Amino acid sequence: MAYVLNFYGTENTKTDKNVLEVYVNIQNEITVSIKEEDVEHLTYISFDKQTAIKLVKELKKQISLMEG
């Protein structure tokens, strides 16, 4: 069963019309794509499991540095 999770940007940065999509592709990798509101092409990157775990760890680190 395919599962896709979408995230939208913030109004503060005027990216609320942009969509970040996360899913497991047919090569069993995590794919992250970004569709910008006024851009025709899709930008994406795919990670193997080990790299995806490193990305999650870095995101958690960066979140902990956020104020508030």
TIVO-2410 file (N, C-alpha, C; in nm, 3 decimals):
# residues 68
REC num residu      c1      c2      c3 atome chaine
REC   1      M   0.083  -0.117   0.000     N      A
REC   1      M   0.000   0.000   0.000    CA      A
REC   1      M   0.089   0.125   0.000     C      A
REC   2      A   0.066   0.213  -0.094     N      A
REC   2      A   0.143   0.336  -0.103    CA      A
REC   2      A   0.090   0.438  -0.003     C      A
REC   3      Y   0.182   0.513   0.056     N      A
REC   3      Y   0.146   0.616   0.151    CA      A
REC   3      Y   0.228   0.739   0.118     C      A
REC   4      V   0.162   0.850   0.096     N      A
REC   4      V   0.229   0.976   0.064    CA      A
REC   4      V   0.187   1.079   0.168     C      A
REC   5      L   0.285   1.152   0.222     N      A
REC   5      L   0.257   1.255   0.319    CA      A
REC   5      L   0.299   1.389   0.260     C      A
REC   6      N   0.208   1.487   0.263     N      A
REC   6      N   0.235   1.619   0.208    CA      A
REC   6      N   0.250   1.721   0.320     C      A
REC   7      F   0.344   1.812   0.301     N      A
REC   7      F   0.366   1.924   0.391    CA      A
REC   7      F   0.361   2.051   0.308     C      A
REC   8      Y   0.310   2.157   0.368     N      A
REC   8      Y   0.302   2.286   0.299    CA      A
REC   8      Y   0.390   2.386   0.372     C      A
REC   9      G   0.441   2.486   0.298     N      A
REC   9      G   0.524   2.590   0.356    CA      A
REC   9      G   0.443   2.682   0.446     C      A
REC  10      T   0.509   2.787   0.494     N      A
REC  10      T   0.445   2.879   0.586    CA      A
REC  10      T   0.403   3.008   0.516     C      A
REC  11      E   0.304   3.073   0.573     N      A
REC  11      E   0.263   3.203   0.521    CA      A
REC  11      E   0.373   3.307   0.543     C      A
REC  12      N   0.446   3.296   0.655     N      A
REC  12      N   0.555   3.390   0.685    CA      A
REC  12      N   0.657   3.398   0.573     C      A
REC  13      T   0.691   3.283   0.516     N      A
REC  13      T   0.791   3.278   0.409    CA      A
REC  13      T   0.728   3.279   0.270     C      A
REC  14      K   0.596   3.291   0.268     N      A
REC  14      K   0.518   3.292   0.143    CA      A
REC  14      K   0.543   3.165   0.061     C      A
REC  15      T   0.557   3.053   0.133     N      A
REC  15      T   0.574   2.923   0.067    CA      A
REC  15      T   0.455   2.832   0.094     C      A
REC  16      D   0.344   2.890   0.142     N      A
REC  16      D   0.228   2.809   0.180    CA      A
REC  16      D   0.159   2.742   0.062     C      A
REC  17      K   0.195   2.778  -0.060     N      A
REC  17      K   0.140   2.713  -0.178    CA      A
REC  17      K   0.234   2.603  -0.231     C      A
REC  18      N   0.355   2.595  -0.173     N      A
REC  18      N   0.451   2.493  -0.212    CA      A
REC  18      N   0.424   2.364  -0.134     C      A
REC  19      V   0.444   2.251  -0.198     N      A
REC  19      V   0.416   2.121  -0.136    CA      A
REC  19      V   0.543   2.037  -0.132     C      A
REC  20      L   0.574   1.984  -0.013     N      A
REC  20      L   0.681   1.888   0.005    CA      A
REC  20      L   0.613   1.753   0.025     C      A
REC  21      E   0.649   1.657  -0.059     N      A
REC  21      E   0.585   1.525  -0.056    CA      A
REC  21      E   0.689   1.421  -0.018     C      A
REC  22      V   0.653   1.329   0.070     N      A
REC  22      V   0.745   1.225   0.117    CA      A
REC  22      V   0.680   1.088   0.096     C      A
REC  23      Y   0.756   0.996   0.034     N      A
REC  23      Y   0.703   0.861   0.011    CA      A
REC  23      Y   0.816   0.763  -0.017     C      A
REC  24      V   0.785   0.635  -0.006     N      A
REC  24      V   0.880   0.529  -0.043    CA      A
REC  24      V   0.857   0.498  -0.190     C      A
REC  25      N   0.963   0.505  -0.269     N      A
REC  25      N   0.949   0.479  -0.413    CA      A
REC  25      N   0.963   0.330  -0.445     C      A
REC  26      I   0.955   0.296  -0.573     N      A
REC  26      I   0.957   0.155  -0.613    CA      A
REC  26      I   1.095   0.091  -0.597     C      A
REC  27      Q   1.200   0.173  -0.576     N      A
REC  27      Q   1.333   0.120  -0.549    CA      A
REC  27      Q   1.357   0.104  -0.398     C      A
REC  28      N   1.250   0.120  -0.319     N      A
REC  28      N   1.256   0.108  -0.173    CA      A
REC  28      N   1.347   0.213  -0.111     C      A
REC  29      E   1.339   0.334  -0.165     N      A
REC  29      E   1.411   0.449  -0.111    CA      A
REC  29      E   1.307   0.553  -0.067     C      A
REC  30      I   1.350   0.642   0.022     N      A
REC  30      I   1.264   0.752   0.062    CA      A
REC  30      I   1.282   0.864  -0.040     C      A
REC  31      T   1.175   0.909  -0.099     N      A
REC  31      T   1.181   1.020  -0.194    CA      A
REC  31      T   1.112   1.141  -0.134     C      A
REC  32      V   1.179   1.255  -0.147     N      A
REC  32      V   1.125   1.383  -0.103    CA      A
REC  32      V   1.117   1.470  -0.227     C      A
REC  33      S   0.998   1.519  -0.258     N      A
REC  33      S   0.982   1.606  -0.373    CA      A
REC  33      S   0.924   1.740  -0.329     C      A
REC  34      I   0.958   1.843  -0.404     N      A
REC  34      I   0.906   1.977  -0.378    CA      A
REC  34      I   0.845   2.030  -0.507     C      A
REC  35      K   0.719   2.069  -0.496     N      A
REC  35      K   0.648   2.131  -0.608    CA      A
REC  35      K   0.622   2.275  -0.571     C      A
REC  36      E   0.681   2.367  -0.646     N      A
REC  36      E   0.659   2.508  -0.622    CA      A
REC  36      E   0.536   2.554  -0.697     C      A
REC  37      E   0.467   2.650  -0.641     N      A
REC  37      E   0.338   2.696  -0.693    CA      A
REC  37      E   0.343   2.732  -0.841     C      A
REC  38      D   0.438   2.812  -0.882     N      A
REC  38      D   0.440   2.864  -1.019    CA      A
REC  38      D   0.547   2.801  -1.108     C      A
REC  39      V   0.597   2.686  -1.069     N      A
REC  39      V   0.705   2.621  -1.145    CA      A
REC  39      V   0.651   2.492  -1.206     C      A
REC  40      E   0.683   2.470  -1.333     N      A
REC  40      E   0.632   2.354  -1.406    CA      A
REC  40      E   0.695   2.222  -1.363     C      A
REC  41      H   0.823   2.222  -1.330     N      A
REC  41      H   0.891   2.096  -1.299    CA      A
REC  41      H   0.890   2.064  -1.150     C      A
REC  42      L   0.911   1.939  -1.121     N      A
REC  42      L   0.915   1.888  -0.984    CA      A
REC  42      L   1.061   1.865  -0.947     C      A
REC  43      T   1.100   1.907  -0.828     N      A
REC  43      T   1.235   1.882  -0.778    CA      A
REC  43      T   1.227   1.771  -0.675     C      A
REC  44      Y   1.316   1.672  -0.686     N      A
REC  44      Y   1.310   1.562  -0.590    CA      A
REC  44      Y   1.449   1.508  -0.562     C      A
REC  45      I   1.457   1.436  -0.450     N      A
REC  45      I   1.579   1.366  -0.411    CA      A
REC  45      I   1.537   1.237  -0.340     C      A
REC  46      S   1.615   1.132  -0.359     N      A
REC  46      S   1.585   1.003  -0.297    CA      A
REC  46      S   1.701   0.961  -0.208     C      A
REC  47      F   1.667   0.895  -0.096     N      A
REC  47      F   1.766   0.851   0.002    CA      A
REC  47      F   1.751   0.702   0.030     C      A
REC  48      D   1.865   0.635   0.051     N      A
REC  48      D   1.856   0.499   0.103    CA      A
REC  48      D   1.822   0.509   0.251     C      A
REC  49      K   1.796   0.397   0.314     N      A
REC  49      K   1.751   0.397   0.454    CA      A
REC  49      K   1.853   0.461   0.547     C      A
REC  50      Q   1.979   0.426   0.531     N      A
REC  50      Q   2.083   0.479   0.619    CA      A
REC  50      Q   2.092   0.632   0.608     C      A
REC  51      T   2.086   0.684   0.488     N      A
REC  51      T   2.093   0.829   0.469    CA      A
REC  51      T   1.967   0.897   0.520     C      A
REC  52      A   1.852   0.835   0.503     N      A
REC  52      A   1.727   0.891   0.554    CA      A
REC  52      A   1.731   0.902   0.706     C      A
REC  53      I   1.790   0.804   0.772     N      A
REC  53      I   1.804   0.808   0.918    CA      A
REC  53      I   1.895   0.923   0.959     C      A
REC  54      K   2.005   0.943   0.885     N      A
REC  54      K   2.094   1.056   0.913    CA      A
REC  54      K   2.020   1.189   0.895     C      A
REC  55      L   1.937   1.197   0.793     N      A
REC  55      L   1.860   1.319   0.770    CA      A
REC  55      L   1.765   1.346   0.885     C      A
REC  56      V   1.697   1.243   0.933     N      A
REC  56      V   1.605   1.260   1.046    CA      A
REC  56      V   1.680   1.310   1.169     C      A
REC  57      K   1.796   1.252   1.196     N      A
REC  57      K   1.876   1.295   1.311    CA      A
REC  57      K   1.916   1.442   1.297     C      A
REC  58      E   1.954   1.483   1.179     N      A
REC  58      E   1.992   1.622   1.157    CA      A
REC  58      E   1.872   1.716   1.171     C      A
REC  59      L   1.757   1.674   1.120     N      A
REC  59      L   1.637   1.755   1.137    CA      A
REC  59      L   1.602   1.773   1.284     C      A
REC  60      K   1.612   1.665   1.361     N      A
REC  60      K   1.585   1.674   1.506    CA      A
REC  60      K   1.684   1.770   1.573     C      A
REC  61      K   1.810   1.764   1.533     N      A
REC  61      K   1.911   1.854   1.588    CA      A
REC  61      K   1.876   1.999   1.555     C      A
REC  62      Q   1.841   2.026   1.432     N      A
REC  62      Q   1.808   2.162   1.390    CA      A
REC  62      Q   1.681   2.212   1.461     C      A
REC  63      I   1.584   2.124   1.478     N      A
REC  63      I   1.459   2.161   1.548    CA      A
REC  63      I   1.491   2.200   1.693     C      A
REC  64      S   1.583   2.127   1.755     N      A
REC  64      S   1.618   2.158   1.894    CA      A
REC  64      S   1.685   2.295   1.906     C      A
REC  65      L   1.743   2.345   1.800     N      A
REC  65      L   1.808   2.475   1.800    CA      A
REC  65      L   1.713   2.591   1.775     C      A
REC  66      M   1.590   2.559   1.737     N      A
REC  66      M   1.490   2.664   1.709    CA      A
REC  66      M   1.449   2.734   1.837     C      A
REC  67      E   1.426   2.863   1.826     N      A
REC  67      E   1.376   2.937   1.940    CA      A
REC  67      E   1.227   2.912   1.959     C      A
REC  68      G   1.183   2.915   2.082     N      A
REC  68      G   1.039   2.900   2.109    CA      A
REC  68      G   1.002   2.764   2.130     C      A
***
